[in-house]
């Protein structure tokens, strides 16, 4: 860099440029004064080269340079285009290839932290579960910060680690990353804009960080207003969204007038039209309707129907009530839950529920209102086509293109987390039946009613699912093994990881043994872990070790489920397990097949075949929806039956 020459200053002045002090401007060679017009300089200025150009949509080409702008204490990289700044740009470093046009004002104030360290009051609007946000915040770390308040030492240690993140970014200057675009927008105050980010038509952005990623740029669109925020790579926020104290995770889309405050949205959430207040939105939280409100709750893999609502306002000491809807659940249109409540994993909620139900010990259930009472149908979601389709579509709908993925997501429908709940559910249903008597018509449990027939069926569904998981684990473990004796089997089935026994937990979309999470917490408290990056790495290792730890859990429960310890298993036992596994898999698949058939029933065809009789209705339905036998999901179920039956037969054929 060098100072301007007298000749260059003369040309700049002839082109309407002014400077508070020309000596405080440095430039790179080659310097082209012809690429500047009506620019007002003040403070310390550094200008890169302007050799490049930009080709806009429609084929218009613009030469790099600065036109009609006021710059104060600004460093400009190479091949940058700046034009039509209504007020000024102050205290910014602008990287190579950035494009800034028709913006009201960009300013960084002294000591700015760009949204890092903002405390988001999730679940409890009055405070108590604050999560300090930072650019690499993951659902797992946020879970510890928000939900482990029973461990004050951990909360204190995590707060100190988060404070280090604030110190890293505190600055008197903001930045605009390379090849970022800021176009037709209002004011940006204390906002860091990452590389390749696109801001088009935003109204006002204050105190925030927009991540940079060439692989997965952030997009901020028209009329967005955001204060105290962080947006991770691949985030899309547009169409009049209003945010206050919000973290937007990787691949998350907030659009169509959605509003949120004091909320965390992690990977691949989709939220439109409605409102969120103080929610922990784990991966794949979806709400699409204008009349939907998510408030003071923890969700993940949620599909919220139109008019879904919760309430935390039955209080006298402030909005302190909160609720948890465990992974994979759905709320139907006009469903309502009065907090506090806890809904079990992969459940469906229909109707209004005001008696504070806790169904967490009975996953895969329907919670239905009938004449003002809450009824629970245990395990019935295990035979639902919707549950299986969801489990299949989530991995396919992962929008994250950034290879550096922050959130660790386990998509498995069946895991030690859900299977242990099913094992507990079977014992619970036995206890409920024993207390009230086997001849009772209905049973009461945790403010819900369970019909006798539903209880018996639910117990059977749980048994089939446990058989499916436990058997599948063994069949996969023995896959490809040449078996000549029982010792070959026992060696292959021996555990390969020290961890995995005991209770498992869902940590913001990642499934792990509770013992390992407890060990991580101890290391944070004792100072063995000294940064949030190290916390992140521990989570990554646990996620990578999932299947080895899962097998350790299966070994722990082998005797309890199959009747003998794994050290004594024989080829005859494996044959019996494979046959029982096959029968359970086929049995569940047959239930799915029957459930899928309902989608092609006569009542499903109402509304098809306008201006015609039954034949036209059938033809119209088939043209739009297809035939039952050729439906992709139906074919998948039938193919799955064939494949698993063949896998069981193949294993049995290898047994001595």
Secondary structure as UniProt FT lines:
FT   STRAND          2..3
FT   HELIX           6..14
FT   TURN            15..16
FT   STRAND          18..19
FT   HELIX           22..24
FT   STRAND          25..27
FT   HELIX           33..35
FT   STRAND          36..47
FT   STRAND          53..55
FT   TURN            57..58
FT   STRAND          61..63
FT   STRAND          65..76
FT   TURN            78..79
FT   STRAND          81..94
FT   TURN            96..97
FT   STRAND          99..107
FT   TURN            110..111
FT   TURN            114..117
FT   STRAND          119..121
FT   TURN            125..126
FT   STRAND          130..132
FT   TURN            135..136
FT   HELIX           139..147
FT   TURN            149..150
FT   HELIX           152..169
FT   STRAND          174..176
FT   TURN            178..179
FT   STRAND          181..193
FT   TURN            195..196
FT   STRAND          198..200
FT   STRAND          204..210
FT   STRAND          219..220
FT   TURN            222..223
FT   STRAND          225..231
FT   TURN            233..234
FT   STRAND          236..237
FT   STRAND          242..248
FT   TURN            250..251
FT   STRAND          253..255
FT   TURN            256..257
FT   STRAND          259..265
FT   TURN            267..268
FT   STRAND          270..272
FT   STRAND          275..277
FT   STRAND          280..281
FT   TURN            283..284
FT   STRAND          286..287
FT   TURN            290..291
FT   STRAND          293..295
FT   STRAND          297..299
FT   STRAND          303..304
FT   TURN            306..307
FT   STRAND          309..311
FT   STRAND          323..325
FT   TURN            327..328
FT   STRAND          330..331
FT   TURN            333..334
FT   STRAND          336..338
FT   STRAND          341..343
FT   TURN            345..346
FT   STRAND          348..350
FT   STRAND          352..353
FT   TURN            360..361
FT   STRAND          366..370
FT   TURN            371..372
FT   STRAND          373..377
FT   TURN            378..379
FT   HELIX           380..383
FT   HELIX           385..396
FT   HELIX           416..436
FT   TURN            438..439
FT   STRAND          442..445
FT   TURN            446..447
FT   STRAND          448..451
FT   HELIX           452..477
FT   TURN            478..480
FT   HELIX           486..493
FT   STRAND          504..507
FT   TURN            508..509
FT   STRAND          510..513
FT   HELIX           514..526
FT   HELIX           532..544
FT   HELIX           546..556
FT   HELIX           558..562
FT   HELIX           566..568
FT   HELIX           571..598
FT   TURN            599..600
FT   HELIX           602..605
FT   TURN            606..607
FT   TURN            610..611
FT   HELIX           614..625
FT   TURN            628..630
FT   HELIX           632..654
//
